[in-house]
Amino acid sequence: MPYPLTGLPDTGDTAWMLASSALVLLMTPGLAFFYGGMVRSKHVLNMIMMSVSAMGIVGVLWAIYGFSVSFANNKFGLIGDPTQFFGLKGMIGPDAAAKTASSPEADIALAGNTHIPMTVFVAFQLMFAIITVALISGAVADRLKFGAWALFAAVWSTVVYFPVAHWVFDGNATDANGNIVHEGGWILNKLHVVDFAGGTAVHINAGAAGLALCLVLGKRKGWPKTPMRPHNLPFVMLGAGLLWFGWFGFNAGSALSSNNSAGSTFLTTTFATCAAMLGWLLVEKLRDGHATSLGAASGLVAGLVAITPSCSSVNVLGALAVGAVAGIVCALAVGLKYKFGFDDSLDVVGVHMVGGIIGTLMVGLVATKEAPAGVKGLFYGGGVDQLWRQAVGAGVVLAYSFILTLIIALAIKYTIGLRASEEEEFEGMDESEHAETAYDFAAVGGTARTAAVKEA
């Protein structure tokens, strides 16, 4: 991803990137509905609150030091300099607005083929940071204390997401003479992994963290013998629709310009998602005898996840292949939690980690030089060169996130505690953690009320 600095902005590119930033932010409320509908009714507000709270926690940290750690000049070879943009200094106000096309910052922006103000880039990348943290919450539904979640979100953002974002998203920038004036992250600039919009930094990162956190937290009471069905499938479908809508900002917006790359990634994102949904439904029909609305929603999310890293490097046939493979494999992968005994409540591992791995690796298989990324995969005569790079990048992020998350989770567990008590879990996280309930069952009379309470 190019690294833009404040120069003379192109109004069309700037307008598109402001809209894309808003689209990506909308994905977090969409995720809240998606996750909220999948849990039992006594936990829905807590589930939504974990996504909503990520907005506040990550937003504040991003303003203070998160952007600087992610996108400032490389320091220690692993992170951006935390002091360079501390408090977003120099980005807002008369000094920032007065920069012209002749300034050194504008030279860097033009060399990076971007024409947007730095403030817009800061906003766009903030939305990625927010939803990555929110994604993790699906692995620990129904049993994680809200205070522990808030502390985890703050620490994990700082020591896991911000450094990984620097490795994956922060490109080198050059001046008009081709000299490097900004050194970015090593996965992008030295390993040359293609991850257009966050298959590693967002999805593998969040999926690995979800796996580690649910292992430390333990299983829900009664799982897997007690049925824990989604309480509101219309919520799930609404959330999936909002995610798909917002994902166009996520992927097409990562072009950082209103150009052909944005248009082509818009199309590949669409086609992969369609194929993935059909692939998931096919697995359900063959395995279970029926195709479900939950399967359709999960399948389209799996396709969105898988096409995220590869949307700029595949053609239409490649996008259909990425989506079909993701839909089929992720539909099978969500059952691994029963085989291995880890309670990933809402299938963060099976959809986001596995889907992210599929999309990242398939760049090395079906990338075509004619696509905007300009690399060739194995099936297009590129050999295994790009494939091994993709595999190493995915493996490093997965291992780093999993190990650091284990350390963070254990530290919180043995200090303030991670898990709600058995009584609180039975009562419901909405009541015990927030003193609220989503639904007033007292308004439902007789037998219907009894059935509703039992199901909840």
C-alpha positions, -999 to +999 in steps of 0.1 A: +000+000+000+015+034-009+022+059+018+006+093+011+016+126+027-002+159+026+003+176-007-021+189-034-051+166-032-071+153-061-107+161-051-121+129-068-096+106-050-102+124-017-140+121-020-137+084-028-114+078+001-137+097+026-166+076+014-145+044+017-135+053+052-172+057+062-180+023+045-153+005+064-165+021+097-200+008+089-187-027+088-182-027+126-219-021+134-226-046+107-204-071+125-222-063+157-255-073+141-239-104+125-224-116+158-253-104+179-278-124+160-257-156+163-257-157+201-285-165+225-308-136+234-294-132+269-260-123+255-268-101+224-262-067+240-228-078+254-219-091+219-228-058+203-210-039+230-177-056+223-178-044+187-190-009+196-164-005+224-137-014+199-145+019+181-138+039+212-108+021+225-089+018+192-099+052+181-083+069+211-052+048+209-049+055+171-050+092+177-023+091+204+002+066+191-014+039+170-011+056+136+026+065+144+035+029+154+018+017+122+029+042+096+058+063+108+094+057+097+107+022+105+123+020+139+141-011+154+132-028+121+098-038+135+076-008+143+070+028+132+085+055+153+059+062+181+070+098+184+069+109+148+032+113+146+024+112+184-010+128+188-012+132+150+010+162+154+014+183+123-016+168+104-043+192+114-043+230+113-028+259+092+006+243+088-008+211+074-033+229+051-006+253+038+015+226+021+017+229-017+026+207-046+062+219-044+067+207-008+088+176-001+057+159+013+039+164-020+069+149-039+065+118-018+028+116-024+032+119-061+060+093-062+036+069-044+009+076-070-015+089-044-033+122-043-051+123-010-044+143+022-027+124+050-057+131+073-078+110+050-053+081+050-052+083+088-090+080+089-091+051+064-066+030+082-082+037+116-113+018+104-092-012+096-077-012+131-112-010+147-128-039+129-098-062+134-101-059+171-139-063+169-136-095+149-118-113+177-148-110+200-168-136+181-145-164+194-152-156+230-190-149+230-211-156+261-184-158+288-157-130+286-160-102+312-165-068+296-138-051+316-113-079+306-123-074+270-117-037+271-082-042+286-074-069+261-085-048+232-062-019+243-032-041+249-037-063+218-041-033+195-008-019+209+015-049+208-001-069+180-022-050+155-002-018+152+032-036+146+016-060+121-001-032+103+033-016+099+048-048+085+020-054+060+006-020+050+033+006+053+051+009+020+084+026+013+081+061-001+105+078-025+112+114-035+111+126-071+146+112-077+137+077-065+155+080-031+138+062-002+127+089+023+103+067+043+111+031+052+080+009+057+074-026+070+094-057+061+066-080+050+055-056+023+088-041+013+114-069+018+094-101+017+072-086-011+040-103+001+009-093-018-019-084+007-039-057-009-064-051+019-056-071+050-058-109+046-029-112+070-030-080+090-067-082+096-081-117+091-053-141+099-043-118+127-077-117+143-084-154+137-052-165+154-059-142+183-094-156+186-080-191+187-055-183+215-080-163+235-108-190+234-082-216+244-072-196+275-108-187+283-122-222+281-155-236+269-189-223+275-209-242+301-227-270+284-208-268+251-210-287+228-238-309+242-262-280+249-277-264+218-267-228+215-286-217+184-286-182+169-315-162+185-321-138+156-312-149+120-326-117+105-300-099+125-273-122+111-285-116+075-287-078+081-251-078+095-239-099+066-254-074+041-238-045+059-205-062+059-207-069+021-217-033+015-189-019+036-163-043+022-163-024-011-147+004+009-124-021+025-111-036-008-117-010-035-108+018-011-074+002-006-064+014-041-062+048-024-076+064-056-107+065-077-090+046-106-090+013-126-075-006-097-105+004-075-129-007-102-113-041-108-111-049-071-147-039-068-156-066-094-133-093-080-147-087-045-182-092-058-176-123-079-156-141-052-183-134-026-210-148-048-190-180-055-182-185-019-218-182-008-228-209-034-199-231-023-209-230+013-245-237+005-235-267-017-215-282+012-246-278+035-269-293+010-247-324+003-237-328+040-269-319+058-296-321+032-306-284+033-291-250+027-295-224+055-297-187+058-269-189+084-248-208+058-255-181+031-244-154+055-213-173+066-204-182+031-205-147+018-183-135+047-158-163+040-156-151+004-151-115+014-123-126+038-105-147+011-106-121-017-093-094+006-056-101+001-059-112-035-085-088-050-058-068-069-039-098-082-065-120-098-087-118-128-124-127-129-118-165-131-092-163-103-117-144-081-144-171-087-118-198-078-108-180-046-144-176-036-154-212-044-124-227-025-130-204+005-168-212+006-162-250+005-131-252+027-144-227+054-178-246+055-158-277+064-133-259+086-159-246+111-164-282+122-128-285+134-137-270+167-158-300+176-130-324+166-103-306+185-124-293+214-119-256+213-150-234+217-147-208+190-182-195+196-190-178+163-164-195+140-137-167+139-111-194+133-129-213+107-140-182+086-114-155+093-082-174+100-088-202+074-103-178+049-074-154+053-049-182+048-068-194+016-069-159+001-032-152+009-019-185-004-040-184-036-022-152-047+007-175-052-014-198-073-038-177-094-023-142-095-020-129-130+004-102-142-024-085-161-041-076-127-032-044-110-008-060-086+013-072-115+026-105-101+023-141-114+012-171-095+021-208-101-008-214-125+002-184-147+038-193-151+052-176-121+066-207-104+066-210-066+084-177-059+053-157-049+037-188-032+065-192-007+065-155+000+028-156+007+032-187+029+059-171+050+040-139+055+009-157+066+028-180+089+047-151+106+016-131+113-003-162+125+025-172+149+031-137+162-005-130+169-012-164+185+018-163+208+014-127+219-023-132+224-016-162+246+007-140+268-018-112+270-047-135+278-028-153+305-016-121+321-052-107+323-065-141+335-041-141+365-046-104+374-081-090+370-095-123+356-110-131+322-141-151+326-175-144+341-187-166+369-209-196+361-238-178+377-233-147+355-229-168+324-262-187+332-280-154+339-267-139+307-239-114+300-264-086+292-278-086+327-246-094+346-222-071+327-245-042+316-276-044+338-297-045+306-317-069+285-324-068+248-359-081+250-388-077+275-401-113+279-425-101+306-446-088+278-450-123+264-478-142+281-482-178+293-467-207+274-450-184+248-431-167+276-419-199+291-407-212+258-389-179+251-371-179+284-361-216+280-347-209+245-328-179+257 
